[in-house]
Amino acid sequence: MTLGDPGDLAAPPGSQPWAIAVRLQIQSLLKDNVSSVKHLRTWLKGIDEYAGYRQLTDETGQQFATYAAFCNAKPPWGLGYPPEVIDQILKELESVQAKQVEQEDKQFKSWGDLEGYLQRFSKLVQNCPDNQPINTRKIGQVLDIALSKAHVWRKRWLDLGWIVPLPDEKRGYYQITEEGQKFVKDWLEKKPLNHTNGGLLLTIPRCNSKKAAEQLIKSLEVEQLR
């Protein structure tokens, strides 16, 4: 009788509507190879601790007497795996996610120092009053770089969560997030005004000394130039 019922995750833990909804969540996450292990563990722990499985029945209509019986029962009544197999699935998923995080960390480090990210991104923030929509062309204009390089910076900032696509605008437009603005604000507050050594990073043409000088004057304060 409960198989066609979606249940209710907001219902009191241990109740039948809650148990039905949690069963569906667990079954869905177990099928998804890129599922959130954290959520999967939470639901499994909940349906065990609150004995939600007792609100559910097997294919013969009998209530599950134990958590193990619920796990072993075939879908859609149960989970289709013994508890020890579910634990192994969780460990494998955690291992996959850990490798993904490690790979992302390596990729991030290969992009360079965070200082360079913030110096460039702060220019974008300062050139977008009232958090106006931006696109790749705007990024290229602000940083004075080619469109191809602007695409790269747009993707990096998007991956970091500093910008997000605008759903109401035409494709290709983004907006600076609160997280991105906070990163810039915190960085500027900690950064000395007369910072002249090391971490100052500008993109200037090597073969055009006049344009390089113009870029320096445009980008730096008098004290920084000195």
C-alpha positions in Angstrom: 0.0 0.0 0.0 3.0 2.3 0.5 4.8 1.7 -2.7 3.0 4.4 -4.7 3.2 6.9 -1.9 6.1 9.5 -2.0 6.0 10.0 1.7 7.2 13.2 3.5 10.7 14.0 4.5 9.4 16.8 6.7 7.2 14.4 8.7 8.4 13.3 12.3 11.4 10.9 12.1 10.2 7.4 12.6 6.7 8.0 11.3 5.4 6.1 8.2 5.4 9.1 5.8 9.0 9.9 6.9 10.1 6.2 6.5 8.5 6.0 3.0 10.3 9.1 1.8 13.6 8.1 3.3 13.4 4.7 1.7 13.0 6.3 -1.7 15.9 8.6 -1.0 18.2 5.7 0.0 17.1 3.6 -3.0 17.8 6.5 -5.4 21.2 7.3 -3.9 22.3 3.7 -3.9 21.7 3.6 -7.7 23.6 6.8 -8.3 27.3 6.2 -8.6 28.0 9.9 -8.0 25.6 10.2 -5.1 26.3 12.2 -2.0 27.8 9.8 0.5 27.0 12.3 3.3 23.3 12.3 2.5 23.2 8.5 2.0 24.8 7.9 5.4 22.4 10.3 7.1 19.3 8.6 5.7 20.6 5.1 6.5 21.5 6.1 10.0 18.1 7.8 10.5 16.0 4.9 9.3 18.0 2.6 11.6 18.0 4.8 14.7 14.4 5.8 14.5 13.3 2.3 13.4 11.6 3.7 10.4 11.9 0.3 8.7 9.1 -1.0 11.1 6.7 1.4 9.4 7.4 -0.4 6.1 6.3 -3.8 4.8 8.0 -6.5 2.7 6.5 -8.1 -0.4 4.2 -10.4 1.8 2.8 -7.4 3.6 4.7 -8.1 6.9 6.4 -5.3 8.7 10.2 -5.4 8.8 11.3 -6.6 12.2 15.0 -5.6 11.8 17.1 -3.1 9.9 19.0 -6.0 8.3 15.7 -7.5 7.0 14.8 -4.2 5.4 18.3 -3.9 3.8 18.1 -7.5 2.4 14.6 -7.2 1.0 14.5 -6.7 -2.7 13.4 -3.3 -4.1 11.0 -1.6 -4.1 10.2 -3.0 -0.6 13.8 -2.9 0.7 17.3 -1.9 -0.4 18.4 -5.1 -2.1 21.7 -5.4 -0.3 22.9 -6.8 3.1 24.1 -4.2 5.6 27.7 -5.1 5.1 27.5 -4.7 1.3 25.9 -1.3 1.8 28.8 -0.3 4.1 31.2 -1.4 1.3 29.3 0.7 -1.2 29.6 3.7 1.1 33.4 3.2 1.4 33.8 2.9 -2.3 31.8 6.0 -2.9 33.8 7.9 -0.3 37.0 6.7 -2.0 35.8 8.0 -5.4 34.8 11.4 -3.9 38.1 11.7 -2.1 40.0 11.1 -5.4 37.8 13.7 -7.1 38.6 16.3 -4.4 42.3 15.5 -4.6 42.2 15.9 -8.4 40.4 19.3 -8.0 43.0 20.4 -5.5 45.8 19.5 -7.9 44.1 21.3 -10.7 43.6 24.4 -8.6 47.2 24.5 -7.5 48.3 24.1 -11.1 46.5 27.4 -11.9 48.8 29.4 -9.7 48.7 31.4 -6.5 45.4 32.5 -5.1 46.9 36.0 -4.9 46.8 36.3 -8.7 43.2 35.2 -8.8 42.2 37.8 -6.3 44.2 40.6 -7.9 42.4 40.0 -11.2 39.1 39.3 -9.7 39.2 42.5 -7.6 39.6 44.5 -10.8 36.4 42.9 -12.1 34.5 43.7 -8.9 35.7 47.3 -8.9 34.6 47.7 -12.6 31.1 46.3 -12.0 29.2 48.8 -9.8 25.9 47.6 -8.5 27.0 44.0 -9.4 26.0 44.5 -13.0 25.9 41.4 -15.3 29.2 40.4 -16.8 30.3 38.2 -19.8 33.6 37.1 -21.2 34.0 40.2 -23.3 33.7 42.4 -20.2 36.3 40.3 -18.4 38.7 40.7 -21.3 38.2 44.5 -21.3 38.7 44.8 -17.6 41.9 42.7 -17.5 43.1 43.9 -20.9 43.6 40.4 -22.2 42.6 38.4 -25.3 39.1 36.8 -25.4 40.6 33.3 -25.2 42.3 34.1 -21.9 39.2 35.8 -20.6 37.3 32.5 -21.2 39.9 30.7 -19.0 39.5 33.2 -16.2 35.7 33.1 -16.5 35.8 29.3 -16.1 38.1 29.4 -13.1 36.1 31.9 -11.3 32.9 29.9 -12.1 34.5 26.7 -10.6 35.5 28.7 -7.5 31.9 29.9 -7.0 32.9 33.5 -7.4 30.5 34.0 -10.3 27.3 32.3 -11.3 25.3 32.1 -14.5 22.3 34.5 -14.7 19.2 32.4 -15.5 17.1 35.4 -16.5 19.7 36.8 -18.9 20.7 35.5 -22.3 23.3 32.7 -22.3 26.9 33.8 -21.4 26.1 36.3 -18.7 27.2 36.0 -15.1 26.9 37.7 -11.8 29.5 38.0 -9.0 28.4 36.0 -5.9 28.4 37.2 -2.3 31.2 34.7 -1.7 33.3 36.3 -4.5 32.6 39.7 -3.1 33.6 38.6 0.4 36.8 37.1 -0.8 37.8 40.4 -2.5 36.7 42.5 0.5 38.7 40.3 3.0 41.7 40.3 0.8 41.7 44.1 0.2 41.3 44.7 4.0 44.3 42.5 4.8 46.4 43.8 1.9 48.8 46.8 2.7 48.2 49.9 0.6 51.9 50.3 -0.1 52.3 46.6 -1.2 55.2 46.7 -3.7 57.1 43.4 -3.3 56.3 40.0 -4.5 52.7 39.3 -5.0 51.7 42.1 -7.4 50.8 40.5 -10.7 49.9 42.4 -13.9 49.6 41.3 -17.5 51.6 43.6 -19.7 52.9 43.3 -23.3 56.5 42.4 -23.5 57.2 43.9 -26.9 55.4 47.3 -26.5 57.1 49.4 -23.8 54.6 52.3 -24.3 51.6 50.2 -23.7 53.3 48.4 -20.8 53.9 51.8 -19.2 50.3 52.9 -19.8 49.1 49.6 -18.2 51.3 50.1 -15.1 50.1 53.7 -14.7 46.4 52.7 -15.1 46.7 49.7 -12.7 48.8 51.0 -9.9 48.6 53.7 -7.3 51.4 56.3 -7.1 52.9 54.7 -4.0 52.9 51.3 -5.7 54.6 52.8 -8.7 57.3 54.2 -6.5 
